[in-house]
Amino acid sequence: MMITFTRPEYLILLLAIPILIFVHIISLKSVKKRAIKFANFEAISQIRGVEIFSKNLTVLYINIIIIIMVVLSVSGTSLSKQVETSEFSFVLAIDSSWSMDAKDIAPTRLEAAKKAAIEFLKMVPEKTKIGIISFSGSSLIEQELTDDKQQIKAAIENINIMPIGGTDIFNAVTTSANLLREEESKTIILISDGQANINTIQEIIEYSNRKKVMIHSLGIGTREGIVEETGAVFKISEDTLKTISHNTEGQYYNIENIEDFYSSLGDIISTTKKRAIYDLSLYLMVAALILFLINFALINTRYRVLP
């Protein structure tokens, strides 16, 4: 279970709490000075059995709680937890940039990924919905979500190296998330060497969490990399993929051969969990409003200050 914030920058407003405490103390001193105008206040205190100069701590506590609830609400507080599920849908996002033509995984990274993706179809339950996209500098929907294994297989086989340069993982994630928008469980399997050069990792993570998408990353390529005939060096960029998966509650797998593909995909199927995210913002704001009304009633009755 984890608490997340979609707008964490607003948490700085919690600094209003010490300011509130300071103002409360100053106001108490002011009330006490005004109360001295009344005669026999000590006798009144003894008769009524109350403290004339009440610190009104109840009101202070309520005000502090109200501030906390409002700040947490505007910060987009959500409660996230994982629960087991057998009804999940996948989008396989397959990198088709130039670096995927490297041959450190035979016959090439892309061809190995396609072969493993086709084997993946045999591992999932019969009615599992799967979508396919390929991406480099842009993303292409190869197959909308469907449980037709033949259509999915044909879409995978048709993926080729894209002539458009770059590896836009952010665009791949947004495209995949759009395919999954109507699904209860949203799982992306990102198959890439991680050579991302467009958009920031933080944008990818924030978007994925906002859309309640879990991302499992399969990092293709050996850690030492490979030098192509053109002189280009293709190395896996693990840090990018690890960071994305870790912050979306997914898993990262390093793929150095075709067997790694099969074992990682099998592990994803056996351990896939649904990430349930509960947005608490509205509940916190409603609770803050109720406490505000209670506080207003107390100030005008039990804790009404002396005139």
Summary of the structure (lengths in Angstrom):
residues: 307
radius of gyration: 29.0
end to end distance: 49.9
largest distance: 99.1
contacts: 957
relative contact order: 0.16
helix: 47%
strand: 20%
